[in-house]
């Protein structure tokens, strides 16, 4: 076990000369050894993003480093965030009647592939109450109708606040969130959907895809915004299919892709590898060792 605390520093600001040198000098002066570094300079927007993973070899705490870094951040008008890599993130999951993503997340969390605490599961149905309870996770049944949608969503946001949720995951939750909830949790709600949108809208997209003879099926995970399924994309993947496979094969393969894409998007978010850049994201590759367990999926 590494005796030195591992910390991630996330930085965004307008791109100017001297940023990297200033950050490197600060870390060196505070006894920090860089393990991994990724940066991107968006030439179109002038936005600079950097993620560093380092060891605090003099035992400086997160709070001490955050406070000491303030003059550097102020000089370059930076948005800076320090994250304890050993800390698990609190995640609230919403699900409806398709349980493949929920079950996958429960398993990956249990084996440590996703370093997070599932602080609760909310569903508008009772299908997975027993599964969630068997994992010693609070289950909340909130029925949603046209008449009570506002009250139901208020209850969901109350649970999110009381549970300390840092991230909300829509694991095939088949309800549209309000503008209010999307804005309150901007950049903190991740959704998964099949990549057939908008070509195959409505119910049973895999059946529609099968009937059209598509050759590739896939899934997209994105941050939720008020524009339905139009949020900044975090992760995508596809799988090839042939005429020899039937509609049920499409559904089965599609669910596998959905589960994997969603877990990779969550992995990137909770490790601080995703940076919002307008309507798109910048997603840096995983640090050494952080992705090994998830490659099993």
NORZI-V455696 format. One record per backbone hydrogen bond with DSSP energy under -0.5 kcal/mol. NH is the residue of the N-H (numbers start at 1). CO is the residue of the C=O. E is the energy in kcal/mol with one decimal. If there is no record, write none. Layout:
BEGIN
NH,CO,E
NH,CO,E
END
This chain:
BEGIN
5,56,-0.6
7,5,-0.5
7,54,-2.9
8,83,-2.8
9,52,-3.0
10,81,-2.9
11,50,-2.7
12,79,-1.8
13,48,-1.9
15,46,-2.8
19,16,-0.9
22,18,-2.2
23,19,-2.4
24,20,-2.8
25,21,-2.4
26,22,-2.1
27,23,-2.4
28,24,-2.3
29,25,-2.6
30,26,-1.3
31,28,-1.6
32,27,-3.0
33,55,-2.3
34,32,-0.6
35,53,-3.5
36,53,-1.9
38,51,-2.3
40,49,-2.6
42,40,-0.6
42,47,-2.9
43,41,-0.9
46,42,-2.7
47,42,-0.6
48,13,-3.4
49,40,-2.6
50,11,-2.4
51,38,-2.9
52,9,-2.6
53,36,-2.9
54,7,-2.8
55,33,-2.5
56,5,-2.6
57,31,-1.9
57,55,-1.2
58,31,-0.5
59,56,-1.3
65,61,-2.5
66,62,-2.5
67,63,-2.3
68,64,-2.4
69,65,-1.7
70,66,-0.5
70,67,-1.0
72,69,-0.5
73,69,-2.5
74,70,-2.7
75,71,-2.0
76,72,-1.5
77,74,-0.9
78,73,-2.9
79,12,-2.8
80,78,-0.6
81,10,-2.3
83,8,-2.9
85,6,-2.0
85,83,-0.7
87,84,-1.3
89,115,-1.5
91,89,-0.5
91,117,-3.2
92,167,-2.6
93,120,-2.3
94,169,-3.0
95,122,-2.3
96,172,-1.2
98,172,-0.6
99,97,-0.6
103,99,-2.8
104,100,-1.9
105,101,-2.4
106,102,-2.4
107,103,-2.1
108,104,-2.7
109,105,-2.2
110,106,-2.0
111,107,-2.1
112,108,-0.5
112,109,-0.7
113,108,-1.7
114,108,-1.5
115,113,-0.5
116,114,-2.2
117,89,-3.1
118,116,-0.6
119,91,-2.0
119,117,-1.1
120,91,-0.7
121,138,-2.2
122,93,-3.0
123,140,-2.5
124,95,-0.8
129,126,-1.4
132,128,-2.4
133,129,-2.5
134,130,-2.5
135,131,-0.6
135,132,-1.1
136,133,-2.0
137,132,-1.6
140,121,-2.9
141,139,-0.5
142,123,-2.5
142,140,-0.7
143,141,-0.5
149,145,-0.9
152,148,-3.0
153,149,-2.4
154,150,-1.9
155,151,-2.0
156,152,-1.9
157,153,-2.5
158,154,-1.9
159,155,-2.1
160,156,-2.4
161,157,-2.1
162,158,-2.6
163,159,-2.2
164,160,-0.5
164,161,-0.8
165,160,-2.0
166,90,-2.8
167,90,-1.4
168,188,-2.9
169,92,-2.8
170,190,-3.2
171,94,-2.3
171,169,-1.1
172,170,-1.6
174,172,-0.7
175,173,-0.9
182,178,-2.2
183,179,-2.5
184,180,-2.3
185,181,-2.1
186,183,-1.2
188,185,-2.6
190,168,-2.5
191,222,-3.0
192,170,-0.7
193,220,-2.2
195,218,-1.6
197,194,-1.0
199,196,-1.0
200,196,-2.0
201,199,-0.6
208,204,-1.6
209,205,-2.5
210,206,-2.4
211,207,-2.4
212,208,-1.3
213,209,-0.6
213,210,-1.1
214,209,-1.9
217,239,-2.4
219,237,-2.1
220,193,-2.9
221,235,-3.0
222,191,-1.6
223,232,-2.4
224,189,-2.3
228,226,-0.7
230,227,-2.1
234,221,-2.9
235,221,-1.7
237,219,-1.7
239,217,-2.8
241,215,-2.5
245,242,-1.6
250,246,-1.8
251,247,-1.9
252,248,-2.4
253,249,-3.0
254,250,-2.7
255,251,-2.3
256,252,-1.7
257,253,-2.2
258,254,-2.5
259,255,-2.3
260,256,-2.1
261,257,-2.8
262,258,-2.5
263,259,-2.0
264,260,-2.1
265,261,-2.1
266,262,-2.3
267,263,-2.5
268,264,-2.3
269,265,-2.2
270,266,-2.9
271,267,-1.2
272,269,-1.9
273,268,-2.8
274,268,-0.5
275,282,-2.7
277,280,-3.1
280,277,-1.3
282,275,-2.9
283,281,-0.5
284,273,-2.5
284,282,-0.6
290,287,-1.6
291,287,-0.6
295,291,-1.5
296,293,-0.9
297,294,-1.9
END
